[in-house]
Structures are given as C-alpha cells and as structure tokens.
Amino acid sequence: MTRHRITGLLGALALAAGTLAGAAGPAAAADPTGRESGVHGAAAEPPAEFGTDWHDPLTAAPPVARPATRSCEVTVAEAQFRDYTPYVGNYAPPAACGGTWAKVVLRLDGKVKGRQYDRLGHLSLGGVEILRTSTPEPSPDGITWSVEKDVTRYRDTLSKPQPVEMLIGNFVDGTYTGVIDVKVTLTFYAADRDRHVPAPDTPDRVLPLTTPSVTTPRNTERLLAEVYATGSGGGCEEYWYMTTPDAAPYSCKAADGPYREVRISVDGQLAGIAAPFPTVWTGGWSNPFLWYVTPAPRAFDVQPVLYDLTPYAALLNDGRPHRIEVSVAGVPAGQSGWSTPTNLLLWQDEGRAVVTGSLTRHEEGEPANSTRWTPAAPGTPAAQHRLDTEGGHRLTVTGRLDTSHGRVTTTVTRAVRNTSAHRWTEGENQDALTATWTDEESVTRGSTTVRTARTYTMDGETTLGTGDRLRTVIALGDRAETSTLRGGRTVDRTRLDDRYTGDASYTANVPREQRHAVGTSSEHYQLYGSEPGRGCYDRTLSTAQGTVTVDRRRC
C-alpha cells in the first residue's frame, strides 16, 4: 500500500527503505508501578541517521486488562503467508474454563524479515470477522510485533466449534522476500462470582452479514451492526481524503471529491451514517521511516464502525428475510478499494418469543458535499492549487418495542461532518492536507442516553525538494468523548485522546547507503474514565532514527 503520485515516483524506494533495518530490539516493557518510566530496550542516544537496525514496532495504546481468574489458551491460527492463499482451520472452545467467561483476549504475534510492503489481514470464525489488521514493513534481519484485542463480545461465536479463516495477502519473489509468520491465540478468563468477576453482558447472537439478505430472531430487543470499513488495497481509495474532482489537475480523481461516508440501510432505507476513520498504513505518505517503530493510530487494530439499529428491530422481527446493506458514499462508480465486512450483534428478550413494535420516526437531513478548487497562479513554479471541501449529513431514527419488561423506545441521532484543505503544486512535488472529521452520536434507550463525540484529524505535507530529498511531516489525531446520562444525570464519562506526530526525510533515487534517512515520531495516548477501576492511562512514546528515546507513563 503506497502513496499515489509521489509513490509512483518512489514506489521502489519505499520498498528498498524497508531493507535498511537490521535486528529489531524488544518492545517496550510495561512499567508495573504505573508511574513515570524511562526508556526500555533502546540506546540512550539515537544514531545520527537510520542505520541497519531499529526497535520493534510498538504503540502507546494500553494492553487489554485481564481479570485474575482461571485462564485457558487456544491457538486459533498459525501460518506463514507467502501469497493470497488463506489459512483454513478449525476452532473449538476450551473445556477447562467453562462456558461463561469474564473476558476473552485475542493476541496476534507476528514476525517477518527481508523486503516487503505493508499488508492487510483479517481473521474470521464461522464467517464472523473478529480481527482486521495490517502489518509493519520489515527489516532484512527481521522484526516482531504483537496485537491484542478484547473479543469478549463474540461470546456467541466463541462458545461453539467454528471453521477458521485467516488471510494476510502477500507476494513473495526474488525481490519481495518477506514471508509473514503469525500465530493467533485466544485466552479465556473464567467468570467467578465469588471473586466479583462476573460475565459481562454480551450479544446473544452474532450474525455475519455474508449476503444482504438476513433473517433475525423474532424476539430481538437490541441490535447493533459493526462494519470494518477500510479504504485499502492500493490505488486512490487508500488515500480517499486527497482525491479531487475531475476539473482539478491531480493524479487521484473522484467526481464528488474526497468526502466519504459509511452508510447502512435496511430494506433500502438509510438506517445509519458514520465518518470513516482516515487510517494511514505503515507504507503511507511515501515515507515508511515515519512508521517503522510507531504505527499510526489503529493501523494494527482496525476498529469497526458501530451502528445502533434497534429502532429497526420491530421491522426485522417479522420472521421474513430483510436486506441490510453497507455502502460508502463518494466512491467513484465502479471503483474498488473499500472493504466493509459486517457483523450483526443481537440481544434477545428471554421473556417473549416475538417482540413487536414499530419504527416511529425517520428524519434525514439533506447530505451536503461541496468542493471549491482554486487554481495555482500561472507561471509560478511554487504556486499551489487548493481544494477546499465541506461535507456533512444528519439522521434521526426512533423505534419502539413492546418487550416482556415493558415498552422501550430507542432514538438514535447521528451527525457527521468533514472539512479539509488540500494544497499541491504542479507535478505534486509538494502535497499537503489539513482535515477534520467529526462524528457525533446520541442513543437514548428508555431513561438512559449515551452521547459520543468523535474527532479525527490529519495535518500533513510531503515535499520532494532539492537533491531529491523527500520529507514528510504529519500529525494525526483520534479523539472521542463519551458520556452516559441516566434520568438526566451524568453517571459515567470517558475520554480518549491519541495523538501521533512524525517528521522523516531521506534522499530518493540513490543507493540505500546514500539515503541518509532521519526521522522522529511521537505518540501520546490518554484514556480517562470516571467509573471505578477505569481511572487513568497516559503513555508517551518518542523515537529518533528508529530508537525509542522516551517511554513515559503517568497516572
């Protein structure tokens, strides 16, 4: 996965840059005190430029918390990916940890060496996708990395034997030598009421949306859809946020510009909207030196878009098949590049065989999407073209259900918005984007309201300057605030703030030893919760020339 115009010029360089690394050091270890710590597994002073060896990839995100109860581990997949042949196997739940679990944690351990681009991967059980991920770019002598994910919500799928399919699409030949070696395990932690470690509320059914036609249980009283939406696979939709209308002289076109919106519909009626997350993979923005140690947010753990479809439960409960479909607005007709695997998460009413009700409100605002191209001043080599984009959409849906515990009304309101300014010179030797996406959602179910405000930001510029010196400077943000109100009073609040900054440069079109690559990066991940036990997590990672210079934990 490489950048469009500048990577067209430098595609081989991005690959060759991946061969600079040597043996990678161990990932930073956790500080058991939870206080401030120093550097783990890294030199005190970074080298003057990238050499032949750097630290293993790591992120500042917190590890998955585990309860102190009996645990069992199951290997789900163990494979070497050389091509596009999926790993196929079988899964069976562990007998030793019972059928009620306090938590289930997925862990992927990977290793790769040689030359290779970043690759996308997924893992599914019984057709239910439980992990979508990407890989780091390797060094000649090899790197290792790991990904952890809480998959407790898939209890229904995990509770019975399932076929397993995993694929990390890869290509290996005399040039692309990196074979991707992975092992995926699931660790089950038993629930223990005596130790106050209960089993959490999880969906009663998890249905993969393998075709648009689906029949749900007739007593469904809550329904969520999760969509692992990614613009990927190379080409322009990997950089959808930088596409331009046909009139603008830019290498990646989209008739309606860069505005994208992930939509879900029920029987042809719009049922949910969301802003896509602007994922940057580890070969992104023409400069793998930015991402060798610290990947961009969510690159290793692609998080699904969530929709609350409970207002449609009454309609779906009639026992007949219905069409649930996902689309991405703004993608040029006939153009590939987006993947949207979808799971339905359903809770059932134990007290009724059939739950009835109705959809009582559907209000959709007119979608907005405007672009304004300002041409560069003629005859001025450094003059920039500029494309300003504003887009947004709003949807409110209400439905009622007559359940065994009374009438429950659910209202979902969601508003998405995107503003961006894209600037580039003739030939695209300078290419810059400043963009913000907001996704605000309110879900009221009975007397409880959950409000979530998400903000994604991107501010970056790539320049190919004098002497073919390529430099990329970029800042990325992933922020979310969630508050829960009950009876109008706030009972819980959480805040996530994940920020990445990077600045890397190297000389293009020269042998590897003459590239003189330098690069710094930093990730600051903060997570605060008001509920007891959630507390505070605050970690900062900084790197220089592939060396971890700061690994600081506060709280």
C-alpha positions in Angstrom: 0.0 0.0 0.0 1.8 3.1 -1.2 1.1 6.7 -1.9 -0.3 7.7 -5.3 1.6 10.4 -7.3 4.8 10.7 -5.2 4.9 7.0 -4.6 4.5 6.4 -8.3 7.9 8.2 -8.4 9.2 6.5 -5.3 7.4 3.1 -5.1 10.7 1.2 -5.3 12.2 3.5 -2.8 9.5 2.7 -0.2 10.2 -0.9 -0.7 14.0 -0.5 -0.6 13.8 1.6 2.5 12.2 -1.4 4.2 15.5 -3.2 3.8 17.5 -0.8 5.8 16.6 -2.3 9.2 18.6 -5.0 11.0 17.7 -7.0 14.1 15.0 -5.2 16.0 15.1 -4.8 19.7 12.4 -5.9 22.1 9.2 -3.9 22.5 9.0 -1.5 25.4 8.0 -3.3 28.6 5.2 -2.1 30.8 6.0 -0.2 34.0 4.5 -2.2 36.8 4.3 0.9 39.0 2.0 2.7 36.6 4.2 5.8 37.2 6.7 7.5 35.0 9.3 5.3 33.5 12.3 5.8 31.3 13.4 4.1 28.0 13.1 0.4 27.7 15.3 -1.6 25.3 16.7 1.3 23.5 20.0 3.2 23.3 20.4 6.3 25.4 21.4 8.3 22.4 19.9 7.7 19.0 22.2 7.5 15.9 22.6 10.5 13.7 20.6 8.7 11.0 18.8 5.4 10.3 21.3 2.6 10.2 20.7 -1.1 9.7 18.8 -1.8 12.9 15.9 -0.4 14.8 13.4 -1.1 17.5 10.5 -3.5 17.0 7.1 -1.8 16.3 5.1 -0.8 19.3 2.2 1.5 20.1 1.3 3.7 23.1 -2.2 2.1 23.4 -2.9 0.2 26.7 -2.8 -3.5 26.9 -6.1 -5.3 27.3 -6.8 -5.6 31.1 -7.2 -9.2 32.3 -9.0 -10.5 35.4 -7.2 -12.6 37.9 -9.2 -15.7 37.3 -8.5 -19.2 35.9 -7.5 -18.9 32.2 -7.2 -21.2 29.2 -5.4 -20.5 25.9 -6.4 -21.8 22.5 -4.3 -21.4 19.3 -6.6 -20.3 16.6 -4.3 -19.9 13.7 -0.6 -20.5 13.0 0.6 -19.8 9.5 3.2 -18.3 7.1 1.7 -16.1 4.4 3.6 -16.0 1.1 0.7 -15.3 -1.3 -3.1 -14.9 -1.2 -3.9 -18.4 0.0 -5.9 -18.2 3.2 -5.1 -20.3 6.3 -8.1 -22.6 7.0 -8.5 -24.5 10.2 -10.9 -25.4 13.0 -11.6 -23.9 16.4 -13.1 -25.5 19.5 -13.8 -23.6 22.8 -11.7 -24.7 25.8 -13.5 -27.1 28.1 -11.4 -26.3 31.2 -12.6 -22.7 31.6 -16.4 -23.3 31.5 -18.9 -21.7 29.2 -19.1 -18.3 30.9 -16.1 -16.0 30.6 -15.3 -12.7 32.2 -13.1 -11.8 29.2 -11.6 -13.3 26.0 -8.4 -11.7 24.7 -7.1 -12.3 21.2 -3.4 -12.0 20.6 -1.5 -11.9 17.3 2.2 -12.4 17.4 4.0 -11.8 14.1 7.4 -11.8 12.6 8.8 -11.0 9.2 12.2 -10.3 7.7 13.6 -9.2 4.3 11.8 -6.9 1.9 8.1 -6.5 1.9 5.4 -3.9 1.8 2.7 -3.5 4.5 -0.1 -5.9 4.0 -3.7 -6.1 5.2 -5.1 -9.1 7.1 -8.3 -10.5 8.7 -9.4 -13.4 10.9 -12.9 -14.8 10.9 -14.6 -17.6 12.9 -17.7 -19.1 11.4 -17.8 -16.2 9.0 -17.7 -13.6 11.8 -14.7 -11.2 11.4 -13.1 -10.8 14.8 -9.8 -9.1 13.7 -8.8 -6.7 10.9 -5.2 -5.7 10.9 -2.2 -4.6 8.9 1.5 -5.4 9.1 4.6 -3.3 9.7 7.3 -3.2 7.0 10.2 -5.4 7.9 14.0 -5.2 8.2 16.4 -7.7 6.5 17.2 -9.5 9.8 13.6 -9.4 11.0 11.1 -7.7 13.3 8.5 -9.0 15.6 5.3 -7.3 16.8 2.0 -8.2 18.5 -1.6 -7.1 18.6 -4.1 -7.6 21.4 -7.8 -7.2 21.2 -10.7 -7.7 23.6 -13.1 -10.1 21.7 -15.5 -10.9 24.6 -18.4 -9.6 22.7 -18.2 -12.5 20.3 -19.1 -15.0 23.0 -21.9 -16.5 20.9 -19.4 -17.3 18.1 -16.7 -18.5 20.5 -18.9 -20.8 22.5 -19.1 -23.5 19.8 -16.8 -25.1 17.3 -16.2 -23.0 14.2 -14.3 -23.1 10.9 -11.4 -20.6 10.9 -10.2 -18.5 8.0 -7.2 -16.1 8.2 -5.6 -14.2 5.4 -2.7 -11.7 5.2 -2.5 -11.2 1.4 1.2 -11.3 0.5 3.5 -11.6 -2.5 7.0 -13.2 -2.3 9.6 -13.5 -5.1 13.2 -12.7 -5.6 12.6 -9.0 -4.7 9.8 -9.1 -2.2 11.3 -11.6 0.2 9.3 -11.1 3.4 7.3 -14.1 4.5 4.8 -13.1 7.2 4.8 -15.6 10.0 1.9 -15.3 12.6 0.4 -17.1 15.5 -3.0 -16.1 16.9 -4.3 -17.2 20.3 -7.4 -16.7 22.3 -7.1 -16.6 26.1 -10.3 -17.2 28.1 -10.7 -15.9 31.6 -13.4 -17.7 33.6 -16.1 -15.7 35.3 -16.0 -16.0 39.1 -18.9 -14.6 41.1 -17.2 -15.4 44.4 -14.3 -13.1 43.4 -16.7 -10.5 42.0 -15.7 -11.1 38.4 -19.0 -11.7 36.5 -19.5 -12.5 32.9 -20.3 -9.2 31.1 -23.5 -8.5 29.1 -22.7 -9.8 25.6 -24.9 -10.3 22.5 -27.0 -13.5 22.4 -26.3 -13.9 18.7 -23.6 -12.7 16.3 -24.5 -13.0 12.7 -22.0 -12.3 9.9 -23.6 -10.3 7.1 -22.3 -12.5 4.3 -25.2 -11.6 2.0 -27.5 -8.6 2.1 -30.4 -10.9 3.0 -30.7 -11.7 6.7 -33.4 -13.1 9.0 -33.0 -12.2 12.6 -34.6 -13.9 15.7 -38.1 -12.7 16.2 -37.5 -11.7 19.8 -34.6 -9.3 19.1 -34.8 -6.3 21.5 -31.4 -4.7 20.8 -29.5 -4.7 17.5 -26.0 -3.3 16.6 -24.1 -3.6 13.4 -20.3 -3.3 13.3 -18.6 -2.6 10.0 -14.8 -3.0 9.5 -14.7 -0.2 6.8 -11.3 0.4 5.3 -10.2 2.2 2.1 -7.3 0.0 1.2 -5.5 -2.3 -1.3 -3.5 0.4 -3.0 -4.8 2.9 -5.6 -6.6 6.2 -4.9 -9.2 5.0 -2.4 -6.4 4.2 0.0 -5.9 8.0 0.0 -9.6 8.9 -0.5 -9.2 12.0 1.6 -6.9 13.5 -1.0 -8.9 12.8 -4.2 -10.1 15.7 -6.3 -12.9 16.4 -8.8 -12.1 15.9 -12.5 -11.5 19.6 -13.2 -8.6 19.8 -10.7 -5.2 18.7 -12.1 -4.4 16.0 -9.6 -3.5 12.3 -10.1 -6.3 10.8 -8.0 -9.8 11.6 -9.1 -13.2 11.3 -7.6 -16.1 13.2 -9.3 -17.5 14.3 -5.9 -14.2 15.0 -4.3 -12.8 13.5 -1.0 -15.9 13.4 1.1 -16.7 9.8 2.2 -19.5 8.5 4.4 -20.1 4.9 5.5 -23.8 4.2 5.3 -26.0 1.2 6.3 -29.6 0.7 5.1 -32.5 -1.6 6.0 -34.7 -2.6 3.1 -33.4 0.3 1.1 -34.0 3.0 3.8 -31.0 4.8 5.2 -30.6 3.4 8.8 -27.2 4.7 9.9 -24.4 7.1 8.9 -20.7 7.3 10.1 -17.5 9.1 9.3 -14.8 6.7 8.1 -11.5 6.7 10.1 -8.6 8.0 8.0 -6.3 5.1 8.5 -2.7 5.5 7.5 -0.9 2.2 6.9 2.8 1.7 7.6 3.8 2.5 4.0 1.7 5.6 3.9 2.5 9.2 2.8 5.5 8.0 0.8 7.7 7.6 3.9 8.0 4.3 5.8 10.6 5.9 8.0 7.7 7.6 9.9 6.1 4.3 10.8 8.9 1.7 11.4 8.6 1.8 15.1 5.4 3.7 15.9 2.5 3.0 13.5 -0.3 5.5 13.0 -3.4 5.1 15.2 -5.5 2.0 14.5 -3.1 0.7 11.9 -2.6 -2.7 13.7 -6.1 -2.9 15.2 -8.7 -1.7 12.8 -11.8 -0.8 14.8 -15.2 -1.2 13.3 -17.8 1.5 12.8 -20.8 0.8 15.2 -24.4 1.5 14.4 -27.4 1.1 16.7 -30.1 -0.4 14.6 -32.5 -1.1 17.5 -35.2 1.3 16.1 -35.5 -1.3 13.2 -35.8 -4.3 15.4 -39.6 -4.4 15.2 -39.5 -4.4 11.4 -36.9 -7.1 11.4 -38.8 -9.3 13.9 -41.5 -10.3 11.4 -39.7 -13.6 10.6 -39.1 -12.7 7.0 -35.7 -12.0 5.3 -34.7 -8.4 5.0 -31.9 -6.6 3.2 -29.2 -4.9 5.3 -26.6 -3.3 3.1 -23.5 -1.2 3.6 -22.1 1.4 1.1 -19.5 4.1 1.1 -20.8 7.4 -0.3 -18.4 9.4 -2.5 -16.6 6.4 -4.1 -16.5 6.8 -7.9 -18.8 4.4 -9.7 -17.2 1.2 -10.5 -14.0 1.9 -8.5 -12.8 -0.7 -6.0 -10.7 -0.1 -2.9 -13.2 -0.3 0.0 -13.8 -3.3 2.2 -16.8 -3.4 4.6 -17.2 -6.8 6.3 -20.2 -6.5 8.7 -21.4 -8.4 11.8 -24.8 -8.1 13.4 -24.9 -8.2 17.2 -28.3 -9.1 18.7 -29.7 -9.3 22.2 -32.9 -11.3 22.6 -35.8 -11.0 25.0 -35.9 -14.1 27.2 -39.5 -13.5 28.2 -41.0 -13.4 24.8 -40.9 -15.5 21.6 -41.8 -12.4 19.5 -41.2 -8.8 20.2 -43.4 -6.4 18.4 -43.3 -2.6 17.9 -42.8 -0.1 15.1 -40.5 2.4 13.5 -42.0 5.7 14.6 -39.6 8.4 13.2 -37.1 8.8 10.4 -35.7 12.2 9.7 -32.8 12.6 7.3 -31.1 15.9 6.6 -30.1 16.7 3.0 -26.5 15.4 2.5 -24.0 18.3 2.0 -20.9 18.0 -0.1 -19.2 20.9 -1.8 -15.7 21.4 -3.2 -14.0 24.6 -4.3 -10.9 24.4 -6.5 -8.6 27.4 -6.6 -6.0 27.0 -9.4 -2.4 27.8 -8.9 -1.2 31.1 -10.2 0.2 30.5 -13.7 3.9 30.9 -14.3 4.9 30.5 -10.6 6.6 27.1 -10.0 6.0 27.1 -6.3 2.3 28.2 -6.6 -0.2 25.8 -5.1 -3.5 24.5 -6.2 -6.1 24.3 -3.4 -9.2 22.3 -2.9 -11.5 23.2 -0.1 -14.1 20.6 0.9 -17.1 20.7 3.3 -19.5 17.9 3.7 -21.9 16.5 6.3 -25.1 14.7 7.0 -27.6 14.2 9.8 -30.0 11.3 10.6 -32.5 10.7 13.4 -34.4 7.4 13.8 -36.8 6.3 16.5 -38.4 2.9 17.1 -40.5 1.4 19.9 -40.6 -2.2 21.2 -43.1 -3.9 23.4 -40.9 -6.2 25.4 -41.5 -8.5 28.4 -40.3 -5.7 30.6 -42.4 -3.0 29.1 -42.4 -0.6 26.2 -38.9 0.6 25.3 -38.3 3.5 22.9 -34.9 3.9 21.3 -33.9 7.1 19.5 -30.6 7.3 17.5 -29.3 10.7 16.3 -26.1 11.0 14.3 -24.4 13.9 12.6 -21.2 13.6 10.6 -19.1 16.4 9.1 -15.8 16.8 7.2 -13.8 19.9 6.3 -10.5 19.8 4.5 -8.0 21.9 2.6 -5.8 20.1 0.1 -2.8 22.0 -1.4 -0.4 20.8 -4.0 2.0 22.2 -6.7 2.2 21.3 -10.4 3.8 17.8 -10.5 2.7 17.2 -6.9 6.2 17.6 -5.5 4.5 19.4 -2.7 1.4 17.8 -1.4 -0.4 18.7 1.8 -3.7 18.1 3.6 -5.3 19.6 6.6 -8.6 17.8 7.5 -11.0 17.2 10.3 -13.8 14.7 10.6 -16.4 14.8 13.3 -19.0 12.1 14.1 -21.4 12.9 16.9 -24.0 10.3 18.1 -26.7 10.2 20.7 -28.5 7.0 21.6 -31.5 7.2 24.1 -32.9 3.9 25.2 -35.6 4.3 27.9 -34.2 6.7 30.5 -30.6 6.2 29.5 -28.7 8.4 27.0 -25.2 7.7 25.7 -23.6 10.6 23.8 -20.4 10.1 21.9 -18.4 12.8 20.1 -15.6 11.6 17.8 -13.0 13.8 16.1 -10.3 12.6 13.7 -7.6 15.0 12.4 -4.9 14.9 9.8 -2.3 17.6 9.1 0.5 16.5 6.8 2.8 17.5 4.0 5.1 15.6 1.7 7.8 17.6 -0.2 10.3 16.3 -2.8 12.9 19.1 -2.7 16.4 19.9 -3.9 18.6 17.0 -4.4 15.6 14.6 -4.4 15.3 15.0 -0.7 11.9 13.7 0.3 10.4 14.9 3.6 7.1 14.1 5.2 5.8 16.0 8.3 2.5 14.8 9.7 0.2 15.0 12.7 -2.8 12.6 13.3 -5.5 12.7 16.0 -8.0 10.2 17.2 -10.2 11.6 19.9 -13.6 10.6 21.5 -15.6 11.7 24.5 -18.5 9.5 25.7 -20.9 10.4 28.5 -23.8 8.3 29.9 -26.8 10.0 31.4 -29.5 8.3 33.4 -32.6 10.4 34.3 -30.8 13.4 33.0 -27.8 13.0 35.4 -24.3 12.1 34.2 -23.3 8.7 35.6 -20.2 7.9 33.5 -17.8 9.7 31.3 -14.7 8.6 29.3 -12.2 10.5 27.2 -9.8 9.1 24.6 -7.0 11.3 23.1 -4.5 9.5 20.8 -2.1 11.9 19.0 0.7 11.0 16.6 3.4 13.3 15.2 6.2 12.5 12.8 8.9 14.1 10.7 11.1 12.0 8.4 13.2 12.6 5.4 15.6 10.7 3.1 17.3 11.1 -0.3 15.4 9.5 -3.2 16.9 7.8 -6.3 20.2 6.8 -4.7 21.6 3.5 -3.3 20.5 2.5 0.1 23.6 3.5 1.9 23.4 7.1 0.5 19.8 7.8 1.6 20.9 9.4 4.9 17.4 8.9 6.4 16.4 10.6 9.6 13.1 10.6 11.3 11.4 11.3 14.6 8.0 10.3 15.8 5.9 10.6 18.9 2.6 9.1 20.1 0.7 10.3 23.2 -2.2 8.1 24.2 -4.5 9.2 27.0 -7.6 7.4 28.3 -9.7 8.6 31.2 -12.8 7.1 32.7 -15.0 8.1 35.6 -16.2 4.6 36.6 -14.3 2.8 39.4 -11.4 0.7 38.1 -11.1 2.6 34.8 -9.2 5.5 36.1 -6.4 6.9 34.0 -4.0 5.7 31.4 -1.3 8.1 30.0 1.6 6.9 27.9 4.1 8.8 25.6 6.4 7.1 23.1 9.1 9.0 21.2 11.6 7.7 18.7 14.5 9.1 16.7 16.2 7.2 13.8 14.5 4.0 14.9 15.5 4.2 18.5 12.9 4.6 21.3 14.0 7.7 23.2 11.1 8.2 25.5 8.7 5.6 27.0 6.9 7.6 29.8 3.8 6.5 31.7 1.9 8.8 34.0 -1.3 8.3 36.1 
